[in-house]
Amino acid sequence: MNEAHAKRLLSSYKRWTGEELLPINERLPLLKQLNEADIVILSHGTEADPILNYGNNRAMEVWEMSREQFLSTPSRLTAEPMAREERAAFLEAVTSKGYINDYTGIRISATGRRFYIENATVWNVVDEQGQYCGQAASFRSIRQVD
């Protein structure tokens, strides 16, 4: 990911929610601030089977993946197989409304560890001309599935 994508994530979040995703220090590169944030931030592109195109350090930890592995993973594979249809319907709702917050759902890490993401915000990412270029998600809270 580059600084332009970092700006799109932040500006798209503000566009849909009216809030800032993170408090930004103008003296530091945006990408560094996103990578080091204490919340999970990730995004995927617009492919027919969208591929993850960004995950910050917290996302790598939560999904137990290397950056290389993460950035080659179809985003649908971050959810359990039985939850993928529900996830697809949810993402379609995000596409039509712009964003949804307070989402909770089960996800699965690369090692098979199951966990709930709680109170996630998922939003459409748009470029400088307002063209759709993917979706992003952010959340603070996870808990293990028993």
PyMOL commands that set and color helices and strands:
alter all, ss='L'
color gray80, all
select helices_A, chain A and resi 3-17+30-35+57-63+67-70+75-78+81-97
alter helices_A, ss='H'
color red, helices_A
select strands_A, chain A and resi 40-44+52-55+99-108+114-126+132-139+141-144
alter strands_A, ss='S'
color yellow, strands_A
deselect
rebuild
show_as cartoon
